[in-house]
Amino acid sequence: MKLEKIGLGGGCHWCTEAVFDALRGVTTVEQGYISSFDEFVVYSEAVIVHYDPEIIRLQDLIEIHLHTHKSTSNHSFRKKYRSAVYYFEASKKEEIQNIIKDLQSDFELPIITLVLPFNNFVSSSEEFVQYYSKNPEKPFCKRYIHPKLELLRKKYTNSMISD
């Protein structure tokens, strides 16, 4: 098994971690902060998803990512919650751009998700890692994470780990 990895940012990393932890083929989700280069060197909440491409495709991961955060909204918290896909290999850049371009038809508004090279990662504090799995009944989880997981159950049932 040859694992691959991709960085994903867009919303709260607790939410993003919970979404990708629920998917078959995802072996590890690292929660924290990712930086890129130039004007995107400032860290933003994100996760690094390690996955088996024989079980789940990059296209599926990106599609799920775009549908589980506000990928068309350039809201005032975009510096903290940068909508981005971070690649680790330059050869993946064009593939990711094409996937996003193909998925545009799923959305009424333009997708604002950036495709950026990965620069650095800083893990979240241990108390926040696996936040959802430790605290599923907390009000934050019920309000923000439960609806994302419900979307997964409805739209991506075949991609989810069996309960």
C-alpha positions as CSV (number, residue, x, y, z in Angstrom):
1,M,0.0,0.0,0.0
2,K,1.4,3.3,-1.1
3,L,-0.1,6.2,0.9
4,E,-0.4,9.7,-0.4
5,K,-1.2,12.9,1.4
6,I,-2.9,16.2,0.7
7,G,-3.5,19.3,2.8
8,L,-7.0,20.7,3.2
9,G,-8.1,23.9,4.7
10,G,-11.3,25.9,4.7
11,G,-13.1,25.8,7.9
12,C,-12.5,24.9,11.5
13,H,-9.8,22.2,11.6
14,W,-11.9,20.3,14.2
15,C,-14.7,20.0,11.6
16,T,-12.3,19.1,8.8
17,E,-10.6,16.5,10.9
18,A,-13.9,14.8,11.8
19,V,-15.1,14.7,8.2
20,F,-12.0,13.1,6.8
21,D,-11.6,10.7,9.8
22,A,-15.0,9.3,8.8
23,L,-13.8,8.2,5.3
24,R,-12.7,4.7,4.2
25,G,-9.2,4.8,2.8
26,V,-8.1,7.7,5.0
27,T,-5.4,6.3,7.4
28,T,-4.4,9.4,9.3
29,V,-5.7,13.0,9.7
30,E,-3.2,15.5,11.2
31,Q,-5.0,18.5,12.6
32,G,-3.2,21.9,12.8
33,Y,-2.1,24.8,10.8
34,I,-0.6,24.9,7.3
35,S,1.4,27.6,5.6
36,S,2.3,28.0,2.0
37,F,4.5,30.7,0.4
38,D,4.5,34.4,-0.4
39,E,1.3,36.0,0.7
40,F,0.0,32.6,2.0
41,V,3.0,32.1,4.4
42,V,0.7,32.9,7.4
43,Y,-0.6,29.8,9.0
44,S,-4.2,28.9,8.5
45,E,-6.3,26.1,10.1
46,A,-6.1,22.9,8.1
47,V,-5.5,19.2,8.1
48,I,-3.1,16.8,6.4
49,V,-5.0,13.8,5.1
50,H,-3.0,10.6,4.5
51,Y,-4.9,8.2,2.3
52,D,-4.8,5.1,0.2
53,P,-5.5,6.1,-3.4
54,E,-6.6,2.5,-4.2
55,I,-9.5,2.9,-1.8
56,I,-10.4,6.6,-2.1
57,R,-9.4,8.9,-5.0
58,L,-8.0,12.4,-4.7
59,Q,-11.0,13.6,-6.7
60,D,-13.3,12.2,-4.0
61,L,-11.4,13.9,-1.2
62,I,-11.5,17.2,-3.0
63,E,-15.1,16.9,-3.8
64,I,-16.0,16.1,-0.2
65,H,-13.8,19.0,1.0
66,L,-15.5,21.5,-1.3
67,H,-18.9,20.4,-0.2
68,T,-18.2,20.4,3.6
69,H,-16.9,24.0,4.0
70,K,-17.8,27.3,2.4
71,S,-15.7,26.9,-0.7
72,T,-17.5,29.7,-2.5
73,S,-17.6,32.3,0.3
74,N,-14.8,34.9,0.7
75,H,-15.9,35.7,4.2
76,S,-14.0,37.9,6.7
77,F,-12.3,34.9,8.5
78,R,-10.5,33.6,5.3
79,K,-7.1,34.4,6.8
80,K,-7.7,32.0,9.7
81,Y,-9.8,29.6,7.6
82,R,-8.1,29.8,4.2
83,S,-10.0,27.7,1.6
84,A,-7.2,25.7,0.0
85,V,-5.9,22.4,-1.2
86,Y,-2.2,22.1,-0.4
87,Y,-0.1,19.8,-2.6
88,F,3.1,18.1,-1.6
89,E,4.3,17.3,-5.1
90,A,4.4,19.9,-7.9
91,S,3.1,17.2,-10.3
92,K,-0.3,17.2,-8.4
93,K,-1.0,21.0,-8.9
94,E,-2.5,20.7,-12.4
95,E,-4.5,17.6,-11.4
96,I,-6.0,19.4,-8.4
97,Q,-6.8,22.5,-10.4
98,N,-8.6,20.3,-13.0
99,I,-10.6,18.5,-10.4
100,I,-11.7,21.8,-8.9
101,K,-12.6,23.2,-12.3
102,D,-14.7,20.0,-13.1
103,L,-16.5,20.4,-9.8
104,Q,-17.5,24.0,-10.4
105,S,-20.7,22.8,-12.0
106,D,-21.8,21.5,-8.5
107,F,-21.9,25.1,-7.2
108,E,-23.9,28.2,-8.2
109,L,-21.1,30.7,-7.1
110,P,-17.5,30.5,-8.2
111,I,-15.2,28.2,-6.1
112,I,-12.6,30.4,-4.3
113,T,-10.5,27.4,-3.1
114,L,-6.8,28.0,-3.7
115,V,-4.4,25.4,-4.9
116,L,-1.1,26.0,-3.1
117,P,2.2,24.3,-2.5
118,F,2.7,23.0,1.0
119,N,5.3,24.8,3.1
120,N,5.0,23.9,6.7
121,F,2.7,22.4,9.3
122,V,2.3,22.9,13.0
123,S,0.1,20.5,15.0
124,S,-2.8,21.6,17.1
125,S,-2.4,21.3,20.9
126,E,-3.1,17.7,22.1
127,E,-6.3,18.8,23.8
128,F,-7.8,19.7,20.4
129,V,-6.6,16.7,18.4
130,Q,-9.5,14.3,17.7
131,Y,-11.8,17.0,19.3
132,Y,-15.0,15.6,17.7
133,S,-14.3,11.9,18.7
134,K,-13.6,13.1,22.3
135,N,-16.6,15.5,22.5
136,P,-19.4,14.5,20.1
137,E,-22.1,15.9,22.3
138,K,-20.6,19.3,22.9
139,P,-22.7,22.2,21.5
140,F,-20.0,23.2,18.9
141,C,-19.9,19.6,17.6
142,K,-23.7,19.4,17.4
143,R,-24.0,22.7,15.6
144,Y,-21.1,22.5,13.2
145,I,-19.8,19.0,12.8
146,H,-23.0,16.9,13.0
147,P,-24.4,18.6,9.8
148,K,-21.2,17.9,7.9
149,L,-21.3,14.2,8.9
150,E,-25.0,14.0,8.0
151,L,-24.1,15.4,4.5
152,L,-21.5,12.6,4.3
153,R,-24.1,10.0,5.2
154,K,-26.5,11.2,2.6
155,K,-24.2,12.0,-0.3
156,Y,-21.1,9.9,0.3
157,T,-22.3,6.8,2.0
158,N,-20.1,4.5,0.0
159,S,-17.0,6.5,1.1
160,M,-17.7,6.4,4.8
161,I,-16.3,3.9,7.4
162,S,-19.2,1.7,8.6
163,D,-20.4,2.7,12.0
